[in-house]
Amino acid sequence: MKKIIAALIITTALVSCTKEFKELNTNKDGAKFTTPETLLGPAVHDVLKRNLNRCLRLTHELMQVHVTLSDGDEIHRYVIRPQESDYMWNNWYLQLTNIKDIYKGGDAINSKAFMGISLILDAWVSSLITDVYGDVPYFDANKGRDYVLQPRFDKQKDIYQDLFKKLEDANELFKTANAADVEAKMDPIFAGDIAKWRKFGNSLYLRLLLRVSGTGELGAAAKILDIVETRKSNYPIFVSNNDSAILRFQTTAPYLSEFAEYRSIDFQVNNSLSEFFINNLNDWGDPRRDKWASKKENAFIGIPSGYPVGQVPAPQSQYMAALMNEPLLGNIINYPELQFILAECAVKGYISGDAKTYYEAGVTAALSMWGFAVPTGYLTDTSAQWYENDNANQKLHQIMLQKYYTLFFTDFQSWIEYRRTGFPVLPKGFGLQNDGVMPTRLKYPVNVQRVNQQNYLAAVASMGGDDLKTKVWWNK
């Protein structure tokens, strides 16, 4: 019975309180809410660490950044076991409670800055949940204190519509927010710079608008134009790498990387980088190889993904050990990604800017972020060159291939973008399962099926199944 109750609490994304606690975090000293600055760093740090955990395990293997060297782990063959779903679901929803409490605390002390920060982080984490699973508890989620233990599932379209509203509200709040409300040492992302928080919210807004723009719904394309051109002064966005939303990991607590205490065997030895990942970098002479990949016999060499059972290849290039403490792996959304978003918008005619200019700015910034200048000939003499006469599909592939590398170790983004666009085109190994189809979502967690069965079954009927090949709303 105790196990069932515990599963119920976790599954419905709640941190439930007893009836005696009428106010948030009431204690004997009389505090009626948690001060928002004390929640900010721990909540963001925890989400980023969990994201990295599953980026290494799921995203990078699905997207052929690396390939496991064990027949027992078949994610590169598109086999994702149901229990994989629980980890992110439980932890994302747990931190959403803390993120929403930042808003409550901000409201209690009349801090528009913290209210805006909360809305941005809410949109970020909630978008991850719905993009990975589809229809999920949203409007009724995180209400354990109100004894909502079996929340209904909401349609992804309705969730996105509300995410856009939250980002609009955040933008408005920051217009008159007090910068002094956010103490620099308590803000691990922007050190109290609320102008950068505002840019973060609007840049995230563009990511999410582009994600759903293919549906033709929610006025996404028109809103992109509004943000980028029509009323751009009302929607400041990233203008350089310095604006990027990155929690830069440190080598001492509290902001350690997820990988800081990993054993070498868990981070490096059990996998090798893929042929696809390495070959493109080799073709471009990309200097990021030196920070990302080790050499094998004085060369950067990858292994094939999706190899058949019983044909495990010999180890080749692997992750560099220094990545285990790399500050840039705390990425949420960065300036280079924004440039590739704008390049795609230009190709599709959503905005009037020049796609080539945005594309080359994205490439330059992506290399610069890792400490490198663009090598001579990179944009003129390799396959990274922009060809104006290419058709729209070819240009989109060019953009998405570079974006793929910019999303290195960024939660589930490269997989989500692949599902949205079909790019970059990945080679298919002979050992692929799931009918050779890249998984289009994760199945709902087992505990959700068990303890919230009625709402689970309604969601499955609405989505058309609970399968690795079921497509979410923006992907249909």
Rosetta blueprint (number, residue, H / E / L):
1 M L
2 K H
3 K H
4 I H
5 I H
6 A H
7 A H
8 L H
9 I H
10 I H
11 T H
12 T L
13 A L
14 L L
15 V L
16 S L
17 C L
18 T L
19 K L
20 E L
21 F L
22 K L
23 E L
24 L L
25 N L
26 T L
27 N L
28 K L
29 D L
30 G L
31 A L
32 K L
33 F L
34 T L
35 T L
36 P H
37 E H
38 T H
39 L H
40 L H
41 G H
42 P H
43 A H
44 V H
45 H H
46 D H
47 V H
48 L H
49 K H
50 R H
51 N H
52 L H
53 N H
54 R H
55 C H
56 L H
57 R H
58 L H
59 T H
60 H H
61 E H
62 L H
63 M L
64 Q L
65 V L
66 H E
67 V E
68 T E
69 L L
70 S L
71 D L
72 G L
73 D L
74 E L
75 I H
76 H H
77 R H
78 Y L
79 V L
80 I L
81 R L
82 P L
83 Q L
84 E H
85 S H
86 D H
87 Y H
88 M H
89 W H
90 N H
91 N H
92 W H
93 Y H
94 L H
95 Q H
96 L H
97 T H
98 N H
99 I H
100 K H
101 D H
102 I H
103 Y H
104 K H
105 G H
106 G H
107 D H
108 A H
109 I L
110 N L
111 S L
112 K H
113 A H
114 F H
115 M H
116 G H
117 I H
118 S H
119 L H
120 I H
121 L H
122 D H
123 A H
124 W H
125 V H
126 S H
127 S H
128 L H
129 I H
130 T H
131 D H
132 V H
133 Y H
134 G L
135 D L
136 V E
137 P E
138 Y L
139 F L
140 D L
141 A L
142 N L
143 K L
144 G H
145 R H
146 D H
147 Y L
148 V L
149 L L
150 Q L
151 P L
152 R L
153 F E
154 D E
155 K L
156 Q H
157 K H
158 D H
159 I H
160 Y H
161 Q H
162 D H
163 L H
164 F H
165 K H
166 K H
167 L H
168 E H
169 D H
170 A H
171 N H
172 E H
173 L H
174 F H
175 K H
176 T L
177 A L
178 N L
179 A H
180 A H
181 D H
182 V L
183 E L
184 A H
185 K H
186 M H
187 D L
188 P L
189 I L
190 F L
191 A L
192 G L
193 D L
194 I H
195 A H
196 K H
197 W H
198 R H
199 K H
200 F H
201 G H
202 N H
203 S H
204 L H
205 Y H
206 L H
207 R H
208 L H
209 L H
210 L H
211 R H
212 V H
213 S H
214 G H
215 T H
216 G L
217 E L
218 L L
219 G L
220 A H
221 A H
222 A H
223 K H
224 I H
225 L H
226 D H
227 I H
228 V H
229 E H
230 T H
231 R L
232 K H
233 S H
234 N H
235 Y L
236 P L
237 I L
238 F L
239 V L
240 S L
241 N H
242 N H
243 D H
244 S L
245 A E
246 I E
247 L L
248 R L
249 F L
250 Q L
251 T L
252 T L
253 A L
254 P L
255 Y L
256 L L
257 S L
258 E L
259 F L
260 A L
261 E L
262 Y L
263 R L
264 S H
265 I H
266 D H
267 F H
268 Q H
269 V H
270 N L
271 N E
272 S E
273 L E
274 S E
275 E H
276 F H
277 F H
278 I H
279 N H
280 N H
281 L H
282 N H
283 D H
284 W H
285 G L
286 D L
287 P L
288 R L
289 R H
290 D H
291 K H
292 W H
293 A E
294 S L
295 K L
296 K E
297 E L
298 N L
299 A E
300 F L
301 I L
302 G L
303 I E
304 P L
305 S L
306 G L
307 Y L
308 P L
309 V L
310 G L
311 Q L
312 V L
313 P L
314 A L
315 P L
316 Q L
317 S L
318 Q L
319 Y E
320 M L
321 A H
322 A H
323 L H
324 M H
325 N H
326 E L
327 P H
328 L H
329 L H
330 G H
331 N E
332 I E
333 I E
334 N L
335 Y H
336 P H
337 E H
338 L H
339 Q H
340 F H
341 I H
342 L H
343 A H
344 E H
345 C H
346 A H
347 V H
348 K L
349 G L
350 Y L
351 I L
352 S L
353 G L
354 D L
355 A H
356 K H
357 T H
358 Y H
359 Y H
360 E H
361 A H
362 G H
363 V H
364 T H
365 A H
366 A H
367 L H
368 S H
369 M H
370 W L
371 G L
372 F L
373 A L
374 V L
375 P L
376 T L
377 G L
378 Y L
379 L L
380 T L
381 D L
382 T L
383 S L
384 A L
385 Q L
386 W L
387 Y L
388 E L
389 N L
390 D L
391 N L
392 A H
393 N H
394 Q H
395 K H
396 L H
397 H H
398 Q H
399 I H
400 M H
401 L H
402 Q H
403 K H
404 Y H
405 Y H
406 T H
407 L L
408 F L
409 F L
410 T L
411 D L
412 F L
413 Q H
414 S H
415 W H
416 I H
417 E H
418 Y H
419 R H
420 R H
421 T H
422 G L
423 F L
424 P L
425 V L
426 L L
427 P L
428 K L
429 G L
430 F L
431 G L
432 L L
433 Q L
434 N H
435 D H
436 G H
437 V L
438 M L
439 P L
440 T L
441 R L
442 L L
443 K L
444 Y L
445 P L
446 V H
447 N H
448 V H
449 Q H
450 R H
451 V H
452 N L
453 Q H
454 Q H
455 N H
456 Y H
457 L H
458 A H
459 A H
460 V H
461 A H
462 S H
463 M H
464 G L
465 G L
466 D L
467 D L
468 L L
469 K L
470 T L
471 K L
472 V L
473 W H
474 W H
475 N H
476 K L
